[in-house]
Amino acid sequence: MRCGGSLISRRHVVTAGHCVARATPRQVHVTLGDYVINSAVEPLPAYTFGVSSIQV
C-alpha cells in the first residue's frame, strides 16, 4: 500500500492508521523527498529509510 505522510520531527512521520495497522516495522519504509506517486520520473532525488517502530 502507498500512503502519504508528514514528517513532524527528525525521527517521526504521521500517516493514516489504516496504512500501517497490520504492518510490522520490517514491512514499512519511509521515502522522503519530492515524490509524485503517479509519476515514473521524480523531480528530485528521494531518500528511503527503514522503520524502527509503529504506533497506532
Secondary structure, 3 states (H helix, E strand, C coil): CCCCEEEEECCEEEECHHHCCCCCHHHCEEEECCCCCCCCCCCCCCEEEECCCCCC
